[in-house]
Amino acid sequence: MVVLCVSQLFDRVREEDPDFHKKVVPISSELTQPGLAISPQDESKLVACVNIVFHCAATIRFDEPLKHALQLNVIATQQLLSLAKQMHNLEAFVHISTAYANCNRRHIDEVIYPPPVEPKKLIDSLEWMDDGMVRDITPRLIGERPNTYTYTKALAECVVQQESDKLNIAIIRPSIVGASWQEPFPGWIDNFNGPSGVFIAAGKGILRTMRANNDAVADLIPVDVVINLTLAAGWYTAVHRPKTALVYNCTTGGINPFHWGEIEYHVMSTFKRNPLEQAFRRPNANITSNYLINQYWILVSHKFPALLYDLYLRLSGQKPHMMRIFNRLHKAISLLEYFSSQDWEWNSDNMSMLMGHLSPEDRKTFNFDVRQLNWPEYIENYCIGTKKYVLNEDMSDIPAARQHLRKLRNIRYTFNTLLLVFIWRVFIARSQMARNIWYFVVSLCFKFLSYFRASSTLTN
């Protein structure tokens, strides 16, 4: 907690209240343990003092083994709900889900859909199975969902709904959470999760190709929008006490859409103006929806350069590592393909309703009106945020980073020239027919060049 409180995230809070950290009381807990491993003393404190629970803890790994994902996302939620029912002064229980919990549907309303399986039955069944058995049946269990994350988050929503007659409940469903938009400052991000790692890989020149649909909506949602909506939903739930659990689809696609092709353009533009330090290659990533084209570019632009670089490292007595980096990148990108290649429609009526209940002052303080979001500006701040806050790079070093990109450009031109000479020597110079074709093409190019020059002179 001490490390968190001294981070740049809370600079403004520290200026306004240097002792703000004294208001924060940390509670030791472990989601994999019975009772969340909360001590009796801490449990008594929670039962007596808590007014609102914001349940954000979960695993967000897409490739989490089902048993572990079930423990972290479903069983831990059950245990927290059990504790919440004991809290004397509890006014609201706000659960953070995901907009993709029901990604097997193309249109998603702000309702809790029937679960793919009764959570208790699944928990009881998996309890006696070993990891190998669970791994074998996982694909059949998750069905049309792409991973255990979305599957267990759907189950968790069902678990939360089952307690809606005893607790005042709200469920927040954010889409792909990205860097901050406004608060505490534009571009705040401190991890490689979601698009952040992809942006950094593209900025470093490592990522050259990605399978996605250029025309599909990239449903990014700034983290401060999610937080503001969550706080406002907690207030509304506590004050108005809705008869049923309200679900809030916290998304941008249906209100202020932005597409993957547009993201590619603005990410590349930003990193060319504000390059990352010690880039592997010049930023130049492309998006394609064609599987074969993507595989071709993976071979040519990912694996071949990685093998060459690892060969150079071996010859220079260093440990090769670039191929390992690319393998990890391919695994991460493959997990995102499902979400970057398709479109969904989310109803956001409850989000609009909540905004209407806020006063003008609160609407400004807890802003979650994504209609005001300027996407090109946001993406630029996001990319710069990954440079400053994830990679801890100084903006004053940008001139040196630009010089490094120019060096990489010169290396590329030199390599292409040598490759052309090699092809000439090996394939063209040894064949009379190839030489004739080569001379014909060169002669034709010169004739066209002379023609355009003559046309330009006559025009002037």
Secondary structure, DSSP 8 states (H G I E B T S, - for coil): -HHHHTSGGGHHHHHH-TTGGGG-------TTSGGGG--HHHHHHHHHH-SEEEE------TT--HHHHHIIIIIHHHHHHHHHTT-TT--EEEEE--TTTTTTSSEE-SS----SS-HHHHHHHHHTS-HHHHHHHHHHHHTTSSSHHHHHHHHHHHHHHTTTTTS-EEEEEE-EEES-SSSSSTT---S-TTHHHHHHHHHTT---EEE--TTSB--EEEHHHHHHHHHHHHHHHHHH--SS-EEEEE-STTTS--BHHHHHHHHHHHHHHS--TT-SS----EEES-HHHHHHHIIIIIIHHHHHHHHHHHHTT----HHHHHHHHHHHHHHHHHHHS---EE--HHHHHHHHHS-HHHHHHT---GGG--HHHHHHHHHHHIIIIIS---GGGHHHHHHHHHHHHHHHHHHHHHHHHHHIIIIITT-HHHHHHHHHHHHHHHHHHHHHHHHHHHH-
